[in-house]
Amino acid sequence: MAKETIAGLAKRLGISKASVSYALNGQSGVSDLTRRRVLDLAEELDWYPSSSARALSRSRAGAVGMVLSADPALIGTEPYHMGLLAGIEAALAESDTALMLRMVGNDPAQEHAVYERWAGERKVDGVLVFDHLLDDPRPALLDRLGLPFVLHGTPETGAPPAFSGTTTDHDVDAATIIDHLHDAGHRRIGHVSGPHRLLHEKERIRGVRERAASHGMEVVQYEANYALQAGHDAAVTLLRPSETPGAPMTAMVFGNDLMAMGGLLALRELGLRCPDDVAIISWDDSLHCRLAFPAVTALSRNPGMQGRVAAELLLDLLDTGTIRTTSMPPGELVVRASTATV
């Protein structure tokens, strides 16, 4: 049987097509009784308006966009982004909003081109932006394109927000990690971070150095790219005496779980034991950390919750136009066998 139309619903109920449209799309202009009659009939007929008709009636696309500037192979294996996506989808599903996802590698021009195309074609109502950059050009670009956006994971500054987003106090998370290592007796550690162009990594590096300095600890920093092989190579380099002369390095902090797994592999290749020779901490917790041998101490940051909050902020921005920021709770250190007293 052919799908019923709004005109058909109106004829069955003896009311105008406009009244049916108002009732189905939650708009004013009809009484509660009429709205109830329309919705009851639609449910009886297992009928719902097409997404295109709904978008036209609301002047909305019914979708939000998200561009990830990273290697798709890395995104597919990194639990943090998968957790974020799960939280985002959970929030969007509740509002019947679709997610358009693009992975464009590490070329900023491709990310900008996607935003321009989405804005020109009115494909999305707004966008979720991740990995705040130093001197980030994207907020100005999105403002120029008229695309509302939420930027996830910016450092807390205490200043009035310039745009909607989630904020993280990286100093608190850095202190949690460094205090744990200090209390376990470590005095010289390696810190394998993600790319320095990311604002949150700059804040983490500063937080680690300042907290370590307050304890009289030395930190040797290494820039990597979040991949397992990068963690492996970083550990091999930092644990080679010729590369980092001085007192033995007894602990390593990795910017995510995949790099921490690479660090464990490197220790085995070098004939070193974890935690007896070198302790390991990951800035992100995941199933990888729990199943590794030894299990890896990690900072639990609940990416699913973070993704949900970011999506809810965007939905609220689209509905009200209100700029808001939400502070993410500090990470909780889950202590496992990879850290021990030296």
One Martini backbone bead per residue (centre of mass of N, CA, C, O) as a GRO file, in nm:
protein
  342
    1MET     BB    1   0.098   0.035   0.020
    2ALA     BB    2   0.079   0.351   0.008
    3LYS     BB    3   0.194   0.619   0.144
    4GLU     BB    4   0.092   0.841   0.340
    5THR     BB    5  -0.024   1.171   0.355
    6ILE     BB    6  -0.095   1.474   0.468
    7ALA     BB    7  -0.350   1.497   0.299
    8GLY     BB    8  -0.470   1.228   0.394
    9LEU     BB    9  -0.487   1.297   0.693
   10ALA     BB   10  -0.667   1.546   0.661
   11LYS     BB   11  -0.909   1.400   0.531
   12ARG     BB   12  -0.967   1.198   0.762
   13LEU     BB   13  -0.999   1.452   0.982
   14GLY     BB   14  -1.108   1.731   0.864
   15ILE     BB   15  -0.842   1.901   0.799
   16SER     BB   16  -0.573   2.073   0.750
   17LYS     BB   17  -0.253   2.050   0.640
   18ALA     BB   18  -0.132   2.253   0.838
   19SER     BB   19  -0.230   2.116   1.098
   20VAL     BB   20  -0.077   1.855   1.057
   21SER     BB   21   0.205   1.977   1.043
   22TYR     BB   22   0.207   2.112   1.319
   23ALA     BB   23   0.161   1.854   1.486
   24LEU     BB   24   0.408   1.679   1.381
   25ASN     BB   25   0.628   1.936   1.446
   26GLY     BB   26   0.557   2.093   1.720
   27GLN     BB   27   0.372   2.330   1.649
   28SER     BB   28   0.200   2.593   1.649
   29GLY     BB   29  -0.173   2.628   1.570
   30VAL     BB   30  -0.288   2.402   1.762
   31SER     BB   31  -0.463   2.206   1.940
   32ASP     BB   32  -0.439   1.952   2.159
   33LEU     BB   33  -0.660   1.780   2.030
   34THR     BB   34  -0.555   1.784   1.739
   35ARG     BB   35  -0.278   1.674   1.794
   36ARG     BB   36  -0.375   1.402   1.909
   37ARG     BB   37  -0.528   1.303   1.657
   38VAL     BB   38  -0.285   1.301   1.466
   39LEU     BB   39  -0.093   1.117   1.630
   40ASP     BB   40  -0.280   0.873   1.650
   41LEU     BB   41  -0.307   0.821   1.346
   42ALA     BB   42  -0.008   0.790   1.282
   43GLU     BB   43   0.029   0.544   1.468
   44GLU     BB   44  -0.185   0.359   1.340
   45LEU     BB   45  -0.028   0.388   1.042
   46ASP     BB   46   0.276   0.401   1.070
   47TRP     BB   47   0.349   0.720   1.058
   48TYR     BB   48   0.595   0.944   0.900
   49PRO     BB   49   0.780   1.195   0.823
   50SER     BB   50   0.998   1.302   0.626
   51SER     BB   51   1.305   1.437   0.657
   52SER     BB   52   1.270   1.657   0.440
   53ALA     BB   53   1.002   1.773   0.542
   54ARG     BB   54   1.101   1.838   0.827
   55ALA     BB   55   1.324   2.032   0.744
   56LEU     BB   56   1.148   2.238   0.597
   57SER     BB   57   0.955   2.305   0.841
   58ARG     BB   58   1.229   2.394   1.025
   59SER     BB   59   1.488   2.485   0.876
   60ARG     BB   60   1.629   2.196   0.875
   61ALA     BB   61   1.845   1.916   0.837
   62GLY     BB   62   1.878   1.703   1.085
   63ALA     BB   63   2.197   1.765   1.119
   64VAL     BB   64   2.531   1.687   1.217
   65GLY     BB   65   2.878   1.760   1.227
   66MET     BB   66   3.200   1.566   1.180
   67VAL     BB   67   3.554   1.626   1.186
   68LEU     BB   68   3.841   1.415   1.140
   69SER     BB   69   4.195   1.489   1.181
   70ALA     BB   70   4.278   1.172   1.089
   71ASP     BB   71   4.366   0.862   1.075
   72PRO     BB   72   4.142   0.618   1.018
   73ALA     BB   73   4.310   0.382   1.138
   74LEU     BB   74   4.337   0.512   1.417
   75ILE     BB   75   4.041   0.564   1.491
   76GLY     BB   76   3.958   0.251   1.467
   77THR     BB   77   4.168   0.184   1.735
   78GLU     BB   78   4.056   0.416   1.923
   79PRO     BB   79   3.865   0.429   2.206
   80TYR     BB   80   3.808   0.727   2.256
   81HIS     BB   81   3.652   0.792   1.989
   82MET     BB   82   3.442   0.570   2.022
   83GLY     BB   83   3.321   0.687   2.281
   84LEU     BB   84   3.238   0.959   2.172
   85LEU     BB   85   3.046   0.853   1.950
   86ALA     BB   86   2.851   0.709   2.139
   87GLY     BB   87   2.760   0.964   2.293
   88ILE     BB   88   2.660   1.127   2.054
   89GLU     BB   89   2.448   0.926   1.947
   90ALA     BB   90   2.274   0.916   2.199
   91ALA     BB   91   2.187   1.217   2.190
   92LEU     BB   92   2.080   1.231   1.892
   93ALA     BB   93   1.864   1.009   1.905
   94GLU     BB   94   1.672   1.165   2.106
   95SER     BB   95   1.640   1.404   1.859
   96ASP     BB   96   1.648   1.298   1.568
   97THR     BB   97   1.965   1.320   1.489
   98ALA     BB   98   2.209   1.333   1.263
   99LEU     BB   99   2.534   1.202   1.160
  100MET     BB  100   2.813   1.359   1.003
  101LEU     BB  101   3.104   1.181   0.896
  102ARG     BB  102   3.454   1.283   0.868
  103MET     BB  103   3.770   1.168   0.727
  104VAL     BB  104   4.083   1.371   0.640
  105GLY     BB  105   4.318   1.363   0.794
  106ASN     BB  106   4.606   1.608   0.809
  107ASP     BB  107   4.440   1.818   0.624
  108PRO     BB  108   4.306   2.123   0.675
  109ALA     BB  109   4.179   2.184   0.395
  110GLN     BB  110   3.974   1.952   0.401
  111GLU     BB  111   3.813   2.043   0.644
  112HIS     BB  112   3.729   2.321   0.533
  113ALA     BB  113   3.582   2.209   0.280
  114VAL     BB  114   3.359   2.065   0.430
  115TYR     BB  115   3.232   2.312   0.565
  116GLU     BB  116   3.169   2.465   0.304
  117ARG     BB  117   2.983   2.251   0.183
  118TRP     BB  118   2.777   2.228   0.408
  119ALA     BB  119   2.692   2.525   0.402
  120GLY     BB  120   2.614   2.549   0.098
  121GLU     BB  121   2.408   2.280   0.123
  122ARG     BB  122   2.271   2.244   0.402
  123LYS     BB  123   2.351   1.964   0.561
  124VAL     BB  124   2.393   2.125   0.835
  125ASP     BB  125   2.336   2.290   1.150
  126GLY     BB  126   2.609   2.178   1.280
  127VAL     BB  127   2.920   2.145   1.478
  128LEU     BB  128   3.179   1.929   1.582
  129VAL     BB  129   3.480   2.013   1.760
  130PHE     BB  130   3.819   1.897   1.758
  131ASP     BB  131   4.117   1.965   1.852
  132HIS     BB  132   4.251   2.218   1.967
  133LEU     BB  133   4.434   2.474   1.830
  134LEU     BB  134   4.680   2.666   1.767
  135ASP     BB  135   4.551   2.917   1.625
  136ASP     BB  136   4.257   2.855   1.549
  137PRO     BB  137   4.065   2.888   1.241
  138ARG     BB  138   3.771   2.761   1.276
  139PRO     BB  139   3.587   2.960   1.426
  140ALA     BB  140   3.599   3.184   1.206
  141LEU     BB  141   3.497   3.011   0.974
  142LEU     BB  142   3.221   2.927   1.099
  143ASP     BB  143   3.117   3.210   1.133
  144ARG     BB  144   3.127   3.288   0.832
  145LEU     BB  145   2.933   3.036   0.751
  146GLY     BB  146   2.704   2.997   0.980
  147LEU     BB  147   2.815   2.767   1.184
  148PRO     BB  148   2.738   2.611   1.440
  149PHE     BB  149   2.940   2.541   1.744
  150VAL     BB  150   3.140   2.288   1.919
  151LEU     BB  151   3.417   2.279   2.148
  152HIS     BB  152   3.618   2.017   2.245
  153GLY     BB  153   3.858   2.041   2.509
  154THR     BB  154   3.920   2.300   2.639
  155PRO     BB  155   4.082   2.499   2.828
  156GLU     BB  156   4.082   2.642   3.129
  157THR     BB  157   4.055   3.016   3.201
  158GLY     BB  158   3.796   3.200   3.322
  159ALA     BB  159   3.684   3.314   3.076
  160PRO     BB  160   3.467   3.416   2.875
  161PRO     BB  161   3.295   3.270   2.638
  162ALA     BB  162   3.319   3.254   2.275
  163PHE     BB  163   3.213   2.951   2.287
  164SER     BB  164   3.094   2.656   2.269
  165GLY     BB  165   3.183   2.403   2.528
  166THR     BB  166   3.434   2.201   2.652
  167THR     BB  167   3.621   2.161   2.958
  168THR     BB  168   3.968   2.124   3.084
  169ASP     BB  169   4.174   2.042   3.366
  170HIS     BB  170   4.502   1.964   3.315
  171ASP     BB  171   4.636   2.015   3.588
  172VAL     BB  172   4.483   1.801   3.749
  173ASP     BB  173   4.564   1.553   3.582
  174ALA     BB  174   4.868   1.588   3.608
  175ALA     BB  175   4.878   1.572   3.918
  176THR     BB  176   4.768   1.286   3.947
  177ILE     BB  177   5.005   1.147   3.801
  178ILE     BB  178   5.258   1.268   3.945
  179ASP     BB  179   5.186   1.200   4.237
  180HIS     BB  180   5.190   0.896   4.200
  181LEU     BB  181   5.488   0.872   4.113
  182HIS     BB  182   5.614   1.008   4.357
  183ASP     BB  183   5.494   0.812   4.575
  184ALA     BB  184   5.653   0.564   4.421
  185GLY     BB  185   5.964   0.702   4.367
  186HIS     BB  186   5.978   0.886   4.124
  187ARG     BB  187   6.226   1.117   3.939
  188ARG     BB  188   6.243   0.999   3.633
  189ILE     BB  189   6.064   1.091   3.338
  190GLY     BB  190   5.848   1.017   3.071
  191HIS     BB  191   5.678   1.216   2.803
  192VAL     BB  192   5.427   1.106   2.578
  193SER     BB  193   5.294   1.294   2.338
  194GLY     BB  194   5.122   1.460   2.139
  195PRO     BB  195   5.080   1.697   1.935
  196HIS     BB  196   5.179   2.037   1.973
  197ARG     BB  197   4.930   2.172   1.810
  198LEU     BB  198   4.776   2.091   2.056
  199LEU     BB  199   4.643   2.248   2.322
  200HIS     BB  200   4.616   2.012   2.527
  201GLU     BB  201   4.917   1.929   2.512
  202LYS     BB  202   5.041   2.187   2.612
  203GLU     BB  203   4.896   2.172   2.889
  204ARG     BB  204   5.008   1.901   2.979
  205ILE     BB  205   5.307   1.967   2.968
  206ARG     BB  206   5.299   2.195   3.169
  207GLY     BB  207   5.168   2.038   3.405
  208VAL     BB  208   5.390   1.825   3.435
  209ARG     BB  209   5.635   2.008   3.482
  210GLU     BB  210   5.530   2.171   3.726
  211ARG     BB  211   5.469   1.934   3.914
  212ALA     BB  212   5.748   1.803   3.905
  213ALA     BB  213   5.908   2.050   4.009
  214SER     BB  214   5.763   2.055   4.293
  215HIS     BB  215   5.915   1.753   4.343
  216GLY     BB  216   6.199   1.727   4.193
  217MET     BB  217   6.143   1.639   3.900
  218GLU     BB  218   6.215   1.477   3.591
  219VAL     BB  219   6.140   1.564   3.242
  220VAL     BB  220   6.104   1.382   2.937
  221GLN     BB  221   6.022   1.484   2.616
  222TYR     BB  222   5.780   1.349   2.363
  223GLU     BB  223   5.678   1.347   2.029
  224ALA     BB  224   5.370   1.224   1.897
  225ASN     BB  225   5.061   1.034   1.735
  226TYR     BB  226   4.899   0.784   1.905
  227ALA     BB  227   5.043   0.544   1.808
  228LEU     BB  228   5.177   0.247   1.872
  229GLN     BB  229   5.452   0.289   1.725
  230ALA     BB  230   5.516   0.559   1.864
  231GLY     BB  231   5.543   0.441   2.149
  232HIS     BB  232   5.767   0.250   2.089
  233ASP     BB  233   5.978   0.455   1.980
  234ALA     BB  234   5.988   0.631   2.231
  235ALA     BB  235   6.091   0.419   2.430
  236VAL     BB  236   6.350   0.344   2.287
  237THR     BB  237   6.472   0.628   2.299
  238LEU     BB  238   6.442   0.704   2.611
  239LEU     BB  239   6.593   0.418   2.707
  240ARG     BB  240   6.847   0.527   2.574
  241PRO     BB  241   7.133   0.644   2.706
  242SER     BB  242   7.237   0.811   2.455
  243GLU     BB  243   6.970   0.996   2.449
  244THR     BB  244   6.932   0.995   2.793
  245PRO     BB  245   7.130   1.112   2.990
  246GLY     BB  246   7.154   0.977   3.318
  247ALA     BB  247   6.933   0.891   3.506
  248PRO     BB  248   6.719   0.662   3.540
  249MET     BB  249   6.425   0.571   3.386
  250THR     BB  250   6.116   0.472   3.574
  251ALA     BB  251   5.900   0.634   3.390
  252MET     BB  252   5.589   0.648   3.180
  253VAL     BB  253   5.397   0.885   2.991
  254PHE     BB  254   5.102   0.845   2.799
  255GLY     BB  255   4.862   1.004   2.587
  256ASN     BB  256   4.771   0.698   2.536
  257ASP     BB  257   4.692   0.364   2.505
  258LEU     BB  258   4.846   0.286   2.247
  259MET     BB  259   5.124   0.392   2.336
  260ALA     BB  260   5.141   0.215   2.588
  261MET     BB  261   5.149  -0.051   2.430
  262GLY     BB  262   5.412   0.019   2.283
  263GLY     BB  263   5.582   0.042   2.539
  264LEU     BB  264   5.558  -0.252   2.629
  265LEU     BB  265   5.691  -0.375   2.380
  266ALA     BB  266   5.965  -0.233   2.416
  267LEU     BB  267   6.045  -0.353   2.686
  268ARG     BB  268   6.065  -0.644   2.589
  269GLU     BB  269   6.283  -0.591   2.371
  270LEU     BB  270   6.485  -0.462   2.604
  271GLY     BB  271   6.456  -0.640   2.875
  272LEU     BB  272   6.224  -0.509   3.037
  273ARG     BB  273   6.038  -0.437   3.331
  274CYS     BB  274   5.690  -0.429   3.430
  275PRO     BB  275   5.768  -0.218   3.696
  276ASP     BB  276   6.065  -0.266   3.790
  277ASP     BB  277   6.200  -0.069   3.569
  278VAL     BB  278   5.919   0.038   3.425
  279ALA     BB  279   5.669   0.255   3.441
  280ILE     BB  280   5.311   0.285   3.341
  281ILE     BB  281   5.107   0.551   3.189
  282SER     BB  282   4.778   0.647   3.094
  283TRP     BB  283   4.560   0.906   2.981
  284ASP     BB  284   4.391   0.652   2.886
  285ASP     BB  285   4.129   0.446   2.921
  286SER     BB  286   4.084   0.082   2.862
  287LEU     BB  287   4.078  -0.236   2.754
  288HIS     BB  288   4.376  -0.247   2.700
  289CYS     BB  289   4.468  -0.184   2.993
  290ARG     BB  290   4.321  -0.429   3.130
  291LEU     BB  291   4.457  -0.666   2.931
  292ALA     BB  292   4.724  -0.617   2.992
  293PHE     BB  293   5.083  -0.717   3.038
  294PRO     BB  294   5.052  -0.542   3.247
  295ALA     BB  295   4.831  -0.367   3.383
  296VAL     BB  296   4.729  -0.028   3.318
  297THR     BB  297   4.766   0.267   3.431
  298ALA     BB  298   4.482   0.506   3.433
  299LEU     BB  299   4.285   0.765   3.297
  300SER     BB  300   3.956   0.820   3.368
  301ARG     BB  301   3.727   1.015   3.126
  302ASN     BB  302   3.466   0.944   2.986
  303PRO     BB  303   3.389   0.970   2.661
  304GLY     BB  304   3.085   0.926   2.649
  305MET     BB  305   3.008   1.169   2.820
  306GLN     BB  306   3.152   1.384   2.651
  307GLY     BB  307   2.991   1.340   2.390
  308ARG     BB  308   2.713   1.401   2.503
  309VAL     BB  309   2.764   1.690   2.600
  310ALA     BB  310   2.847   1.811   2.330
  311ALA     BB  311   2.580   1.747   2.183
  312GLU     BB  312   2.392   1.900   2.380
  313LEU     BB  313   2.515   2.178   2.331
  314LEU     BB  314   2.441   2.192   2.032
  315LEU     BB  315   2.137   2.158   2.056
  316ASP     BB  316   2.100   2.408   2.234
  317LEU     BB  317   2.216   2.613   2.036
  318LEU     BB  318   2.003   2.559   1.811
  319ASP     BB  319   1.749   2.632   1.994
  320THR     BB  320   1.872   2.917   2.155
  321GLY     BB  321   2.171   3.056   2.102
  322THR     BB  322   2.338   2.964   2.351
  323ILE     BB  323   2.631   3.019   2.517
  324ARG     BB  324   2.815   2.731   2.640
  325THR     BB  325   2.984   2.575   2.918
  326THR     BB  326   3.146   2.258   3.016
  327SER     BB  327   3.284   2.093   3.275
  328MET     BB  328   3.495   1.846   3.317
  329PRO     BB  329   3.576   1.601   3.497
  330PRO     BB  330   3.809   1.463   3.650
  331GLY     BB  331   4.024   1.231   3.641
  332GLU     BB  332   4.056   0.880   3.722
  333LEU     BB  333   4.280   0.686   3.882
  334VAL     BB  334   4.373   0.361   3.768
  335VAL     BB  335   4.529   0.130   3.955
  336ARG     BB  336   4.790  -0.081   3.848
  337ALA     BB  337   5.063  -0.295   3.776
  338SER     BB  338   5.247  -0.070   3.612
  339THR     BB  339   5.270   0.039   3.910
  340ALA     BB  340   5.543   0.097   4.144
  341THR     BB  341   5.757   0.072   4.385
  342VAL     BB  342   6.119   0.162   4.387
   0.00000   0.00000   0.00000
